[in-house]
Amino acid sequence: MADLYILGDYICVAGVCDDIAATGSASDRHWKLLAFLCPEALQGAAEIVDHRTVQRVVAQESRRVFHLVSASSGSKRAHPHVCLPSFCTCASYCHKVATRPDALACKHGLAVLLAEALGRTQSAEHSDVAWANSLSHHLQLAMIDHGSH
């Protein structure tokens, strides 16, 4: 296993996911480490990955990426969350992850890392202009969703 785990909390989560990607599957040790690092997010993230609702959106020319994470079962949310590196449009990210040093990821952000590591993302590729328009559109929908709560 990678020694990257011990360098810092965020790197720990990324290191565990990198190791999952390198080995092609998640072992009991991986799950235990993730449960220790992200206790509030892991179950929801695993459900999202199981339902294969993480979409990777790639810009053709620049290779920039954002992810759309559809709601987990039972949610009444109409639009997917937008995940960028170290950012998610969900309320949990805004109220917990961004404000508490012990909260390393929301379930959507962790689901993105896990889905990428396990090869369980759906993928869409667009021109850079269409990619930027799509990102803008989904961020606007997220703002509307936050305004309705």
DSSP file (Angstrom, degrees, kcal/mol; ACC not computed):
  #  RESIDUE AA STRUCTURE BP1 BP2  ACC     N-H-->O    O-->H-N    N-H-->O    O-->H-N    TCO  KAPPA ALPHA  PHI   PSI    X-CA   Y-CA   Z-CA
    1    1 A M              0   0    0      0, 0.0    15,-0.1     0, 0.0     2,-0.0   0.000 360.0 360.0 360.0 153.3    0.0    0.0    0.0
    2    2 A A    >   -     0   0    0     13,-0.2     3,-0.7     1,-0.1    17,-0.1  -0.341 360.0-143.4 -67.8 143.0    1.1    3.5   -0.7
    3    3 A D  G >  S+     0   0    0      1,-0.2     3,-1.2     2,-0.1    -1,-0.1   0.405  83.5  96.5 -82.7   2.4    2.9    5.4    2.1
    4    4 A L  G >   +     0   0    0      1,-0.2     3,-1.6     2,-0.1     4,-0.3   0.709  62.0  80.8 -64.1 -21.6    1.0    8.5    0.9
    5    5 A Y  G X  S+     0   0    0     -3,-0.7     3,-0.6     1,-0.3    -1,-0.2   0.813  87.6  53.8 -55.6 -34.0   -1.6    8.0    3.6
    6    6 A I  G <  S+     0   0    0     -3,-1.2    -1,-0.3     1,-0.2    -2,-0.1   0.434  85.2  83.4 -88.2   1.2    0.5    9.5    6.4
    7    7 A L  G <  S-     0   0    0     -3,-1.6     2,-0.2     1,-0.3    -1,-0.2   0.699 107.0 -43.6 -82.0 -18.3    1.2   12.9    4.7
    8    8 A G    <>  -     0   0    0     -3,-0.6     4,-2.5    -4,-0.3    -1,-0.3  -0.828  60.1 -87.4 161.5 161.5   -2.0   14.7    5.7
    9    9 A D  H  > S+     0   0    0     -2,-0.2     4,-1.9     2,-0.2     5,-0.2   0.926 121.6  41.1 -60.3 -52.2   -5.7   14.2    5.9
   10   10 A Y  H  > S+     0   0    0      1,-0.2     4,-2.4     2,-0.2     5,-0.2   0.934 117.1  49.4 -63.5 -43.3   -6.7   15.2    2.4
   11   11 A I  H  > S+     0   0    0      1,-0.2     4,-3.4     2,-0.2    -1,-0.2   0.856 105.4  60.3 -62.6 -33.2   -3.8   13.4    0.9
   12   12 A C  H  X S+     0   0    0     -4,-2.5     4,-2.6     2,-0.2    -1,-0.2   0.948 107.2  43.6 -58.7 -49.3   -4.8   10.4    3.0
   13   13 A V  H  X S+     0   0    0     -4,-1.9     4,-2.3     1,-0.2    -2,-0.2   0.939 117.7  45.1 -62.8 -47.2   -8.2   10.1    1.3
   14   14 A A  H  X S+     0   0    0     -4,-2.4     4,-2.6     1,-0.2    -1,-0.2   0.882 112.3  53.2 -63.8 -37.6   -6.7   10.7   -2.1
   15   15 A G  H  X S+     0   0    0     -4,-3.4     4,-2.2    -5,-0.2   -13,-0.2   0.900 108.4  48.8 -64.7 -41.7   -3.9    8.2   -1.3
   16   16 A V  H  X S+     0   0    0     -4,-2.6     4,-2.2     2,-0.2    -2,-0.2   0.935 113.8  46.7 -62.3 -45.6   -6.3    5.5   -0.3
   17   17 A C  H  X S+     0   0    0     -4,-2.3     4,-2.3     1,-0.2    -2,-0.2   0.869 110.2  53.1 -66.5 -36.1   -8.3    6.1   -3.5
   18   18 A D  H  X S+     0   0    0     -4,-2.6     4,-2.3     2,-0.2    -1,-0.2   0.899 109.5  49.3 -62.8 -39.5   -5.1    6.1   -5.6
   19   19 A D  H  X S+     0   0    0     -4,-2.2     4,-2.2     2,-0.2     6,-0.2   0.883 108.5  52.7 -67.8 -37.9   -4.2    2.7   -4.0
   20   20 A I  H  X>S+     0   0    0     -4,-2.2     4,-1.9     1,-0.2     5,-0.6   0.930 110.8  48.0 -60.1 -44.9   -7.7    1.4   -4.8
   21   21 A A  H  <5S+     0   0    0     -4,-2.3    -2,-0.2     1,-0.2    -1,-0.2   0.898 111.2  50.6 -62.7 -40.5   -7.2    2.5   -8.5
   22   22 A A  H  <5S+     0   0    0     -4,-2.3    -1,-0.2     1,-0.2    -2,-0.2   0.860 117.5  38.4 -67.2 -35.3   -3.8    0.8   -8.6
   23   23 A T  H  <5S-     0   0    0     -4,-2.2    -1,-0.2     2,-0.2    -2,-0.2   0.661 104.4-128.7 -90.8 -16.6   -5.1   -2.5   -7.2
   24   24 A G  T  <5S+     0   0    0     -4,-1.9     2,-0.3    -5,-0.2    -3,-0.2   0.418  78.8  50.4  86.1  -2.5   -8.3   -2.4   -9.1
   25   25 A S  S   <S-     0   0    0     -5,-0.6     2,-0.6    -6,-0.2    -2,-0.2  -0.984  82.6-106.2-158.5 164.8  -10.5   -3.0   -6.1
   26   26 A A        -     0   0    0     -2,-0.3     2,-0.1    -3,-0.1    -9,-0.0  -0.864  34.1-157.2-100.2 122.5  -11.2   -1.8   -2.6
   27   27 A S     >  -     0   0    0     -2,-0.6     4,-2.1     1,-0.1     5,-0.2  -0.362  35.4 -99.8 -88.0 171.8  -10.0   -4.1    0.2
   28   28 A D  H  > S+     0   0    0      1,-0.2     4,-2.4     2,-0.2     5,-0.2   0.879 125.7  55.9 -57.6 -37.7  -11.3   -4.3    3.7
   29   29 A R  H  > S+     0   0    0      2,-0.2     4,-2.5     1,-0.2    -1,-0.2   0.912 105.4  50.7 -63.5 -42.0   -8.3   -2.2    4.8
   30   30 A H  H  > S+     0   0    0      1,-0.2     4,-2.6     2,-0.2     5,-0.2   0.943 111.4  47.9 -58.4 -48.1   -9.3    0.5    2.2
   31   31 A W  H  X S+     0   0    0     -4,-2.1     4,-2.4     1,-0.2    -2,-0.2   0.885 111.6  50.2 -62.9 -39.2  -12.8    0.6    3.6
   32   32 A K  H  X S+     0   0    0     -4,-2.4     4,-1.9     2,-0.2    -1,-0.2   0.915 111.3  48.4 -65.7 -42.4  -11.6    0.8    7.2
   33   33 A L  H  X S+     0   0    0     -4,-2.5     4,-2.5     1,-0.2    -2,-0.2   0.926 113.5  46.8 -62.8 -44.2   -9.2    3.6    6.4
   34   34 A L  H  X S+     0   0    0     -4,-2.6     4,-3.0     1,-0.2    -2,-0.2   0.874 109.8  53.8 -66.5 -36.2  -12.0    5.5    4.6
   35   35 A A  H  < S+     0   0    0     -4,-2.4    -1,-0.2    -5,-0.2    -2,-0.2   0.865 111.8  45.9 -64.7 -35.3  -14.4    4.9    7.4
   36   36 A F  H  < S+     0   0    0     -4,-1.9    -2,-0.2    -5,-0.2    -1,-0.2   0.910 119.3  39.8 -70.9 -43.2  -11.8    6.4    9.8
   37   37 A L  H  < S+     0   0    0     -4,-2.5    67,-0.5     1,-0.2    -2,-0.2   0.855 132.9  20.0 -76.9 -36.2  -11.1    9.4    7.6
   38   38 A C    >X  +     0   0    0     -4,-3.0     4,-2.0    -5,-0.2     3,-0.7  -0.488  68.2 158.2-133.7  61.9  -14.7   10.2    6.4
   39   39 A P  T 34 S+     0   0    0      0, 0.0     4,-0.4     0, 0.0    -1,-0.1   0.843  77.5  46.0 -61.2 -34.7  -17.1    8.5    8.8
   40   40 A E  T 34 S+     0   0    0      1,-0.2     4,-0.3     2,-0.1    67,-0.1   0.738 119.9  38.6 -79.0 -21.8  -20.0   10.8    8.0
   41   41 A A  T <> S+     0   0    0     -3,-0.7     4,-2.4     2,-0.1     5,-0.2   0.682  93.0  80.9-103.0 -20.8  -19.6   10.5    4.2
   42   42 A L  H  X S+     0   0    0     -4,-2.0     4,-2.8     1,-0.2     5,-0.2   0.899  91.1  47.5 -64.2 -46.7  -18.6    6.9    3.5
   43   43 A Q  H  > S+     0   0    0     -4,-0.4     4,-2.1     1,-0.2    -1,-0.2   0.943 116.2  44.5 -61.6 -47.4  -22.0    5.1    3.5
   44   44 A G  H  > S+     0   0    0     -4,-0.3     4,-2.1     1,-0.2    -1,-0.2   0.888 113.6  51.3 -62.6 -39.1  -23.6    7.7    1.3
   45   45 A A  H  X S+     0   0    0     -4,-2.4     4,-2.4     1,-0.2    -2,-0.2   0.913 108.7  50.7 -64.3 -42.6  -20.6    7.8   -1.0
   46   46 A A  H  X S+     0   0    0     -4,-2.8     4,-2.6     1,-0.2    -1,-0.2   0.893 109.6  51.0 -63.0 -39.4  -20.7    4.0   -1.3
   47   47 A E  H  X S+     0   0    0     -4,-2.1     4,-2.0    -5,-0.2    -1,-0.2   0.915 109.8  50.0 -63.3 -42.8  -24.4    4.0   -2.2
   48   48 A I  H  <>S+     0   0    0     -4,-2.1     5,-1.5     1,-0.2     4,-0.4   0.929 112.5  46.7 -61.5 -45.4  -23.8    6.6   -4.9
   49   49 A V  H ><5S+     0   0    0     -4,-2.4     3,-1.2     1,-0.2    -2,-0.2   0.908 110.0  53.8 -64.0 -41.8  -21.0    4.6   -6.4
   50   50 A D  H 3<5S+     0   0    0     -4,-2.6    -1,-0.2     1,-0.3    -2,-0.2   0.863 109.6  47.9 -60.3 -36.0  -23.2    1.4   -6.2
   51   51 A H  T 3<5S-     0   0    0     -4,-2.0    -1,-0.3    -5,-0.2    -2,-0.2   0.482 106.2-132.7 -84.1  -2.1  -25.9    3.2   -8.2
   52   52 A R  T < 5 +     0   0    0     -3,-1.2    -3,-0.2    -4,-0.4    -2,-0.1   0.907  56.9 143.4  52.7  49.7  -23.4    4.4  -10.7
   53   53 A T      < +     0   0    0     -5,-1.5    17,-2.4    17,-0.1     2,-0.6   0.063  30.4 107.6-108.2  24.5  -24.7    8.0  -10.6
   54   54 A V  E     -A   69   0A   0     66,-0.5    68,-2.7    15,-0.2     2,-0.5  -0.911  49.6-167.2-102.9 120.6  -21.3    9.8  -11.0
   55   55 A Q  E     -Ab  68 122A   0     13,-3.1    13,-2.5    -2,-0.6     2,-0.6  -0.931  10.4-149.5-110.6 128.5  -20.9   11.4  -14.4
   56   56 A R  E     -Ab  67 123A   0     66,-3.8    68,-2.7    -2,-0.5     2,-0.6  -0.852  11.4-161.9 -94.8 121.8  -17.4   12.6  -15.5
   57   57 A V  E     -Ab  66 124A   0      9,-3.1     9,-1.9    -2,-0.6     2,-0.4  -0.932  10.9-170.3-111.6 117.7  -17.7   15.6  -17.9
   58   58 A V  E     -Ab  65 125A   0     66,-2.8    68,-2.6    -2,-0.6     2,-0.5  -0.877  22.3-133.9-115.3 136.2  -14.6   16.3  -19.9
   59   59 A A  E  >  - b   0 126A   0      5,-2.6     4,-1.9    -2,-0.4    68,-0.2  -0.778  20.9-141.8 -84.2 126.8  -13.6   19.2  -22.1
   60   60 A Q  T  4 S+     0   0    0     66,-3.5    67,-0.2    -2,-0.5    -1,-0.1   0.907  91.4  32.4 -59.1 -48.9  -12.1   17.8  -25.3
   61   61 A E  T  4 S+     0   0    0     65,-0.2    -1,-0.2     1,-0.1    66,-0.1   0.952 130.4  29.9 -79.5 -49.8   -9.4   20.3  -25.9
   62   62 A S  T  4 S-     0   0    0      2,-0.1    -2,-0.2     1,-0.0    -1,-0.1   0.660  91.9-136.4 -86.6 -16.7   -8.3   21.4  -22.4
   63   63 A R     <  +     0   0    0     -4,-1.9    -3,-0.1     1,-0.2    -2,-0.0   0.646  45.7 159.7  66.2  17.3   -9.1   18.0  -20.7
   64   64 A R        -     0   0    0     -5,-0.1    -5,-2.6    -6,-0.1     2,-0.4  -0.356  23.2-155.1 -64.8 153.3  -10.7   20.0  -17.8
   65   65 A V  E     +A   58   0A   0     -7,-0.2     2,-0.3    -3,-0.1    -7,-0.2  -0.989  23.9 169.8-136.7 139.6  -13.1   17.9  -15.8
   66   66 A F  E     -A   57   0A   0     -9,-1.9    -9,-3.1    -2,-0.4     2,-0.4  -0.944  24.5-135.9-134.1 163.8  -16.1   18.3  -13.5
   67   67 A H  E     -AC  56  83A   0     16,-2.6    16,-2.9    -2,-0.3     2,-0.5  -0.923   2.7-151.1-121.1 144.7  -18.4   15.7  -12.1
   68   68 A L  E     -AC  55  82A   0    -13,-2.5   -13,-3.1    -2,-0.4     2,-0.6  -0.969  13.8-165.6-110.3 126.2  -22.2   15.5  -11.8
   69   69 A V  E     -AC  54  81A   0     12,-2.6    12,-2.7    -2,-0.5   -15,-0.2  -0.939  11.5-144.3-118.1 111.7  -23.4   13.4   -8.9
   70   70 A S        -     0   0    0    -17,-2.4   -17,-0.1    -2,-0.6     8,-0.1  -0.321  35.0 -84.3 -72.0 156.3  -27.0   12.5   -9.0
   71   71 A A        -     0   0    0      6,-0.2    -1,-0.1     1,-0.1     3,-0.1  -0.209  43.8-114.8 -60.8 146.9  -29.0   12.3   -5.8
   72   72 A S    >   -     0   0    0      1,-0.2     3,-1.8    -3,-0.1    -1,-0.1  -0.330  53.3 -66.8 -75.1 167.3  -28.9    9.1   -3.8
   73   73 A S  T 3  S+     0   0    0      1,-0.2    -1,-0.2    -2,-0.1     3,-0.1  -0.214 121.9  27.4 -57.9 142.2  -32.1    7.1   -3.4
   74   74 A G  T 3  S+     0   0    0      1,-0.3    -1,-0.2    -3,-0.1     2,-0.2   0.280  89.4 126.2  90.5 -10.5  -34.8    8.7   -1.4
   75   75 A S    <   -     0   0    0     -3,-1.8    -1,-0.3     1,-0.1    -4,-0.0  -0.538  51.3-153.9 -82.3 147.2  -33.7   12.3   -2.2
   76   76 A K        +     0   0    0     -2,-0.2     2,-0.2    -3,-0.1    -1,-0.1   0.293  51.7 130.7 -99.0   8.3  -36.1   14.8   -3.6
   77   77 A R        -     0   0    0      1,-0.1    -6,-0.2     2,-0.0    -2,-0.1  -0.429  43.8-161.0 -67.9 131.6  -33.4   16.8   -5.3
   78   78 A A        +     0   0    0     -2,-0.2    -1,-0.1    -8,-0.1    -8,-0.0   0.784  69.6  47.2 -84.2 -28.9  -34.2   17.5   -8.9
   79   79 A H  S    S-     0   0    0     62,-0.1     2,-0.0    -9,-0.0   -10,-0.0  -0.840  84.9-108.7-119.5 150.5  -30.7   18.4  -10.1
   80   80 A P        -     0   0    0      0, 0.0   -10,-0.2     0, 0.0     2,-0.2  -0.350  35.8-108.7 -72.1 156.7  -27.3   16.7   -9.7
   81   81 A H  E     -C   69   0A   0    -12,-2.7   -12,-2.6    -2,-0.0     2,-0.5  -0.585  27.4-129.3 -79.7 148.0  -24.6   18.2   -7.5
   82   82 A V  E     -C   68   0A   0     -2,-0.2     7,-1.4   -14,-0.2     2,-0.5  -0.881  23.4-166.5 -99.2 127.3  -21.5   19.7   -9.3
   83   83 A C  E     +CD  67  88A   0    -16,-2.9   -16,-2.6    -2,-0.5     5,-0.2  -0.970  12.1 170.3-118.8 126.3  -18.2   18.4   -7.9
   84   84 A L  E >   - D   0  87A   0      3,-2.2     3,-2.2    -2,-0.5     2,-0.1  -0.766  57.9 -63.6-116.0 166.7  -14.9   20.1   -8.8
   85   85 A P  T 3  S-     0   0    0      0, 0.0     3,-0.1     0, 0.0    -1,-0.0  -0.364 125.4  -3.4 -54.8 123.5  -11.6   19.3   -7.1
   86   86 A S  T 3  S+     0   0    0     -2,-0.1     2,-0.3     1,-0.1    -3,-0.0   0.773 123.5  85.2  63.0  30.5  -12.1   20.2   -3.4
   87   87 A F  E <   +D   84   0A   0     -3,-2.2    -3,-2.2    22,-0.0     2,-0.3  -0.960  44.7 174.8-158.1 141.9  -15.6   21.7   -4.0
   88   88 A C  E     -D   83   0A   0     -2,-0.3    -5,-0.2    -5,-0.2     6,-0.1  -0.984  31.6-134.3-141.9 150.6  -19.2   20.4   -4.1
   89   89 A T  S    S+     0   0    0     -7,-1.4    -6,-0.1    -2,-0.3    57,-0.0   0.427  70.0 113.2 -84.4   2.1  -22.4   22.3   -4.5
   90   90 A C  S  > S-     0   0    0     -8,-0.2     4,-1.7     1,-0.1     3,-0.2  -0.339  76.2-121.2 -76.0 158.0  -24.2   20.4   -1.7
   91   91 A A  H  > S+     0   0    0      1,-0.2     4,-2.9     2,-0.2     5,-0.3   0.852 111.0  60.7 -64.2 -36.0  -25.2   21.9    1.6
   92   92 A S  H  >>S+     0   0    0      1,-0.2     4,-2.5     2,-0.2     5,-1.4   0.898 104.3  49.1 -60.5 -40.8  -23.1   19.5    3.6
   93   93 A Y  I  4>S+     0   0    0      3,-0.2     5,-2.9     1,-0.2     6,-0.3   0.946 114.6  44.9 -62.6 -47.1  -19.9   20.7    1.8
   94   94 A C  I  <5S+     0   0    0     -4,-1.7    -2,-0.2     1,-0.2    -1,-0.2   0.889 123.3  34.0 -64.8 -40.4  -20.9   24.4    2.5
   95   95 A H  I  <5S+     0   0    0     -4,-2.9    -1,-0.2    -5,-0.1    -2,-0.2   0.713 135.4  13.8 -93.0 -22.0  -21.8   23.8    6.2
   96   96 A K  I >X5S+     0   0    0     -4,-2.5     4,-2.4    -5,-0.3     3,-0.6   0.758 123.8  42.8-117.2 -60.8  -19.4   21.1    7.2
   97   97 A V  I 34<S+     0   0    0     -5,-1.4    -3,-0.2     1,-0.3    -4,-0.2   0.905 117.5  45.5 -63.1 -43.9  -16.5   20.4    4.9
   98   98 A A  T 34<S+     0   0    0     -5,-2.9    -1,-0.3    -6,-0.2    -4,-0.1   0.682 123.8  35.0 -73.6 -16.6  -15.7   24.0    4.2
   99   99 A T  T <4 S+     0   0    0     -3,-0.6    -2,-0.2    -6,-0.3    -1,-0.2   0.586 108.5  63.1-115.1 -12.9  -15.9   25.0    7.9
  100  100 A R    ><  -     0   0    0     -4,-2.4     3,-1.1     3,-0.2    -1,-0.1  -0.957  60.0-154.6-120.1 123.6  -14.6   22.1    9.8
  101  101 A P  T 3  S+     0   0    0      0, 0.0    -1,-0.1     0, 0.0    -4,-0.1   0.735  96.6  56.7 -66.8 -19.7  -11.0   20.8    9.6
  102  102 A D  T 3  S+     0   0    0     -6,-0.1     2,-0.9     1,-0.1    -5,-0.1   0.631  88.3  82.0 -86.7 -13.0  -12.1   17.3   10.6
  103  103 A A    <   +     0   0    0     -3,-1.1    -3,-0.2    -7,-0.3     3,-0.1  -0.821  56.6 176.2 -93.3 107.3  -14.7   16.9    7.8
  104  104 A L        -     0   0    0     -2,-0.9     2,-0.3   -67,-0.5    -1,-0.2   0.763  58.2  -3.4 -87.9 -26.2  -12.6   15.9    4.8
  105  105 A A        -     0   0    0      4,-0.0    -1,-0.2   -92,-0.0     2,-0.1  -0.983  60.6-122.0-162.0 149.4  -15.2   15.3    2.2
  106  106 A C     >  -     0   0    0     -2,-0.3     4,-2.4    -3,-0.1     5,-0.2  -0.446  46.1 -99.7 -82.4 170.5  -18.9   15.3    1.6
  107  107 A K  H  > S+     0   0    0      1,-0.2     4,-2.1     2,-0.2     5,-0.1   0.828 123.3  53.0 -64.0 -29.9  -20.5   12.1    0.3
  108  108 A H  H  > S+     0   0    0      2,-0.2     4,-2.1     1,-0.2    -1,-0.2   0.930 110.0  46.0 -71.4 -45.1  -20.5   13.4   -3.3
  109  109 A G  H  > S+     0   0    0      2,-0.2     4,-1.9     1,-0.2    -2,-0.2   0.907 115.4  46.7 -63.0 -42.3  -16.8   14.4   -3.3
  110  110 A L  H  X S+     0   0    0     -4,-2.4     4,-2.7     1,-0.2     5,-0.2   0.884 109.3  55.1 -67.0 -37.9  -15.9   11.0   -1.8
  111  111 A A  H  X S+     0   0    0     -4,-2.1     4,-3.2    -5,-0.2     5,-0.2   0.888 106.0  52.3 -61.3 -38.7  -18.2    9.3   -4.3
  112  112 A V  H  X S+     0   0    0     -4,-2.1     4,-2.5     2,-0.2     5,-0.2   0.946 110.9  46.5 -61.6 -48.3  -16.3   11.0   -7.1
  113  113 A L  H  X S+     0   0    0     -4,-1.9     4,-2.1     1,-0.2    -2,-0.2   0.920 117.1  43.9 -60.8 -43.9  -12.9    9.8   -5.8
  114  114 A L  H  X S+     0   0    0     -4,-2.7     4,-2.5     2,-0.2    -2,-0.2   0.922 112.9  50.3 -67.9 -44.6  -14.2    6.3   -5.3
  115  115 A A  H  X>S+     0   0    0     -4,-3.2     5,-3.0     1,-0.2     4,-0.7   0.904 112.7  47.3 -62.4 -41.0  -16.0    6.1   -8.6
  116  116 A E  H ><5S+     0   0    0     -4,-2.5     3,-0.7    -5,-0.2    -1,-0.2   0.924 113.2  49.0 -63.8 -43.9  -12.9    7.3  -10.5
  117  117 A A  H 3<5S+     0   0    0     -4,-2.1    -2,-0.2     1,-0.2    -1,-0.2   0.857 117.3  40.7 -64.5 -35.6  -10.7    4.8   -8.6
  118  118 A L  H 3<5S-     0   0    0     -4,-2.5    -1,-0.2    -5,-0.1    -2,-0.2   0.436 110.9-117.2 -94.3  -0.6  -13.1    1.9   -9.3
  119  119 A G  T <<5S+     0   0    0     -4,-0.7    -3,-0.2    -3,-0.7    -4,-0.1   0.862  73.8 130.8  69.0  35.4  -13.8    2.8  -12.9
  120  120 A R      < +     0   0    0     -5,-3.0   -66,-0.5    -6,-0.2     2,-0.3  -0.105  31.7 112.5-115.0  35.1  -17.5    3.4  -12.2
  121  121 A T        -     0   0    0     -6,-0.4     2,-0.3    -5,-0.1   -66,-0.2  -0.800  61.7-132.7-102.2 149.6  -18.1    6.8  -13.7
  122  122 A Q  E     -b   55   0A   0    -68,-2.7   -66,-3.8    -2,-0.3     2,-0.4  -0.750  31.4-144.3 -87.8 149.3  -20.2    7.5  -16.8
  123  123 A S  E     +b   56   0A   0     -2,-0.3     2,-0.4   -68,-0.2   -66,-0.2  -0.949  23.0 177.9-126.7 139.7  -18.3    9.8  -19.1
  124  124 A A  E     -b   57   0A   0    -68,-2.7   -66,-2.8    -2,-0.4     2,-0.4  -0.997  11.5-159.1-133.7 139.5  -19.3   12.6  -21.4
  125  125 A E  E     +b   58   0A   0     -2,-0.4     2,-0.3   -68,-0.2   -66,-0.2  -0.972  15.2 171.7-123.5 135.1  -17.0   14.7  -23.6
  126  126 A H  E     -b   59   0A   0    -68,-2.6   -66,-3.5    -2,-0.4   -65,-0.2  -0.897  40.6 -89.6-134.4 161.2  -17.8   18.1  -24.9
  127  127 A S     >  -     0   0    0     -2,-0.3     4,-2.9   -68,-0.2     5,-0.2  -0.304  50.3-104.5 -60.8 160.0  -16.0   20.9  -26.8
  128  128 A D  H  > S+     0   0    0      1,-0.2     4,-2.5     2,-0.2     5,-0.2   0.885 122.5  49.6 -58.6 -38.9  -14.5   23.4  -24.3
  129  129 A V  H  > S+     0   0    0      2,-0.2     4,-2.4     1,-0.2    -1,-0.2   0.937 113.3  44.9 -66.3 -46.3  -17.2   25.9  -25.0
  130  130 A A  H  > S+     0   0    0      2,-0.2     4,-2.5     1,-0.2    -2,-0.2   0.874 112.5  53.5 -64.9 -36.5  -20.0   23.4  -24.5
  131  131 A W  H  X S+     0   0    0     -4,-2.9     4,-2.8     2,-0.2    -2,-0.2   0.941 110.1  46.5 -61.5 -48.3  -18.2   22.1  -21.4
  132  132 A A  H  X S+     0   0    0     -4,-2.5     4,-2.5     1,-0.2    -2,-0.2   0.898 113.1  49.6 -62.6 -41.1  -18.1   25.7  -19.9
  133  133 A N  H  X S+     0   0    0     -4,-2.4     4,-2.5     2,-0.2    -1,-0.2   0.900 111.5  49.2 -63.9 -40.5  -21.7   26.2  -20.8
  134  134 A S  H  X S+     0   0    0     -4,-2.5     4,-2.6     2,-0.2     5,-0.2   0.922 111.5  48.5 -65.0 -44.6  -22.7   22.9  -19.2
  135  135 A L  H  X S+     0   0    0     -4,-2.8     4,-2.4     2,-0.2    -2,-0.2   0.936 113.1  48.0 -60.3 -46.7  -20.7   23.8  -16.0
  136  136 A S  H  X S+     0   0    0     -4,-2.5     4,-2.2     1,-0.2    -2,-0.2   0.916 111.9  50.1 -59.7 -44.8  -22.3   27.2  -15.9
  137  137 A H  H  X S+     0   0    0     -4,-2.5     4,-2.2     1,-0.2    -2,-0.2   0.931 112.5  45.8 -60.2 -48.2  -25.8   25.7  -16.4
  138  138 A H  H  X S+     0   0    0     -4,-2.6     4,-1.9     1,-0.2    -1,-0.2   0.849 111.4  52.2 -68.5 -33.7  -25.4   23.1  -13.6
  139  139 A L  H  X S+     0   0    0     -4,-2.4     4,-2.0    -5,-0.2    -1,-0.2   0.889 108.9  51.1 -67.4 -38.0  -23.9   25.7  -11.2
  140  140 A Q  H  X S+     0   0    0     -4,-2.2     4,-2.1     2,-0.2    -2,-0.2   0.910 109.2  50.5 -63.7 -41.9  -27.0   27.9  -11.9
  141  141 A L  H  X S+     0   0    0     -4,-2.2     4,-2.5     1,-0.2    -1,-0.2   0.886 108.5  52.9 -62.5 -38.1  -29.3   25.0  -11.2
  142  142 A A  H  X S+     0   0    0     -4,-1.9     4,-2.3     1,-0.2    -1,-0.2   0.894 107.8  50.7 -64.1 -39.4  -27.4   24.3   -7.9
  143  143 A M  H  X S+     0   0    0     -4,-2.0     4,-2.0     2,-0.2    -1,-0.2   0.892 109.9  50.1 -65.3 -39.1  -27.9   28.0   -6.9
  144  144 A I  H  X S+     0   0    0     -4,-2.1     4,-1.1     2,-0.2    -2,-0.2   0.926 110.1  50.4 -63.4 -44.6  -31.7   27.7   -7.6
  145  145 A D  H >< S+     0   0    0     -4,-2.5     3,-0.5     1,-0.2     4,-0.3   0.902 110.8  48.7 -60.5 -41.7  -31.9   24.5   -5.5
  146  146 A H  H >< S+     0   0    0     -4,-2.3     3,-1.0     1,-0.2    -1,-0.2   0.857 108.5  54.8 -67.1 -33.8  -30.1   26.2   -2.6
  147  147 A G  H 3< S+     0   0    0     -4,-2.0    -1,-0.2     1,-0.2    -2,-0.2   0.723 101.3  59.1 -70.7 -21.0  -32.4   29.2   -2.9
  148  148 A S  T <<        0   0    0     -4,-1.1    -1,-0.2    -3,-0.5    -2,-0.2   0.491 360.0 360.0 -88.1  -2.1  -35.5   26.9   -2.6
  149  149 A H    <         0   0    0     -3,-1.0    -1,-0.2    -4,-0.3    -2,-0.1   0.452 360.0 360.0 -93.2 360.0  -34.5   25.5    0.8
